[in-house]
Amino acid sequence: QDTQLRSVDLDHVIKLLKGSGSKDLEKEQLKTLKKVVKHFENGLPLKNLAQITEILNLCAEKMNEQEAFTEPLCELIKLFGLPFQKKKSSDEVNYSVEVSQSIAQLGYLMRVPSSQVKIQICKCIVSFYNMELPGKLLSGYQPTSASYKIQMAEIGGLAETLVLSLALVENQLTEKLWVLKALQHLSISGGNCRLMMKAQAASRLCLYLNGADPSGQLVFRSSDILWNLLENTSKEEIVNQLSSLECVHALKEVFVDLLMHGFRRCDYQLRNDLLVIATLIAENPEAPMIESGFAELLIVLATFTEVKLPNPLVKGFKLNCSYEDFEMKKLLFNVIGILSKISSAAQLLSENHVMPALLYYVKPNQKPGFHDWSAAQYEELQLHAISVLASVAPVLVDKYLSCQANTLLLVFLEWCIGQDPFFSQGNSFHGTGGRGNKLAQMRYGLRVLRFVVSLYDDAVNINLCDQGAISQLLDILKYAANKSKEKETAILLEIQADTLFILSVLCENDLHRKELFSCEGIAILIPFFKMDPKKLYSGLGHNSLLFSALDCLWSCVIGCYLAEDYFIEKQGIFLLLDLLALKEKNLSNIILGILVEFCDNPKTTLHMSIWRGKRDQTAANLLIQLWRQEEMDLGVKRDQYGMIVDIKRPIATSFQRQQKIIPVPANCLTFAIMEISESIRAKIYSLFCKLGFENLPGLSAKDFVTLAIIQRYIDFKVGEVWSEICAEIKEEFRPITSDVRTLKAISKVSEHTGRTVFALQTKLLESQHHHKIQEVEKTYKPIQAIRTQRELINKSWEDFLTRTSNYEALKEAKRLQEIAVEASKPKAKVQNGQFHNTDIKNLHTTV
């Protein structure tokens, strides 16, 4: 076989094909081409691929003159569908450039005006993915790997060329279907999908969707390719390509056709696939979903079974409640949720009765809504509808109120915490955690209320409160808290957080509502502040719950003296300080804000001064520690003892120091002012203003050094503002002499304040150093006395030994003793006094 293979001189064949003219030459050319096909019927060797490709191109040129070359050209193309042959393993790499160019050339041959050739090219490409080995293998050769051609097709850019060739087969259904089949295989690869995206494949395919095709393959293959493009490339780019008015119109027409005339299960599935693609397009605000009428059609479809009003857009359409129709219903609800985010769609949603359609599901699950849906399906639709209602209600507030949605939701929530038997299926995304209970229904009902009250619309909130919402929400909170004692779940935590948020909004700035909340609400709030700190890192949502509880405390308790006193009596200030001692940055800010507000109540400062944390820590010490940590985070310059480093800008942050002078309008905040609201230092200063700056227990010298800065915080801040004013003036104007003097005087005052604080800090540190020295001396004094006593004892013992062992020393000691005795005698003689001799006669001992 190898000998036979070598017997074909491809250079001669190329030279022969380049000739033209006589009939005899043409016959010779056709004969030679048949011989080439025959010799390579078991596969093309990699080394000959470039020559075969040149022969292909020559045949394509000949076809323009003679149709007789069509068959040899197709036969040669068919050879490309067989595995390529290699002699060495390295041939795949060595000939990769030639192979990729040859496969790319197949795509360029789509320009040949022959249906037979186009179809054969597509068949050849499809065979890349269904490779079959030939009956015989060439001696000394072995086939390339199965994925080799696929890789080379990707490198050669075949997919892009094939997409562009769609324009050549626009009016030829069979050829178009074959091209789509080839693209369907190519689109499995991410690399090919990127090439197709570059060639605007999505928009080209969409424009051909509504072409005549009795087989239905056109829509099926096109949608499959679109799905592959969405999964393997940039979804945003593909959606942008599909967002033209022409594409949306085409997609709508195909969808309507499948909706009205589809009867097979595959038609329903394809309809749903197109609906998902339409949903993705609807997420693009620039897409003309409303202008094309597609949005209205989808809205009407989503609501026509609940509203039951005749609409010509869906005339003749019926749900058969199959699994596919159930999926379509959920997808349509999803579309409504997406359209609710587009402001221009609000009128459509209102006119097509979306609000009453969604509120249809806000009722107890006593019986399925439609007799053909199963209980599980109805429950899933119910939860999905209420979830979508949370997005739609804030957009259609007037409709929400006119449909008495608040009443329906409160009745629904009352059923959720009631004792009526209900066995939820809980087998869907929205039903997560709700199996055998009503927690899923409660979760989504509360979510609707949360979204609505967050609008701060007086009409909505008054309507809620008039129906006793505060009392009912407290019951829900109590119910969820009791359930959490059995087993804490993410859903229960979310329910409690949402309830707390709703209460916060309703009670904020309304004294009467705060009084309604007062004692019962505080009793429910207190356990949240006793939460185990370890739970904050559990990931279930305790963090969010604690923040909601703090927000509720701020909104529902502060400002009502009755509620404040009750909270303080329940040791609430102690609990807040315990939380503050955790030194969680996000928590600290809000807790300090709450404490500042509570300080208007005189009982607060008393409780703060009484509080003791771990290791007998005081509130003042805790606040100073938080101040130091905040300054460290902000990059404020301090030395190792916490003293001021920059006299001119003592409290400036690193961010402030890096900023250049930018003149701003008078109504705009400068960096110095913005920093007050963003950091916690202003709140700590406010608390010390209430606690006082003197007679604070539990503070070290370093704490007093920091306290000196805190005490002058407002003066330093004023200095910063004046510094910014001076800089802005110098940037834009040249001040007059008197203004210059005034500005200098102001800056000197600020600098003097810094120097005064620095001097005070220095004095505090020196005092501390002196005190430490005194403490050390006091500690060492007993030790020194003991050491002196020991030295005296040792000296006495040494003298004793000397007197015992040295007679001369003993005589000297005796002499000194006698001198001492004589010296101790009074000089004046006592008259008539008795004399006592101190010597003991005949004494021979030495002791």
Summary of the structure (lengths in Angstrom):
residues: 847
radius of gyration: 46.4
end to end distance: 134.7
largest distance: 180.7
contacts: 2602
relative contact order: 0.03
helix: 70%
strand: 1%
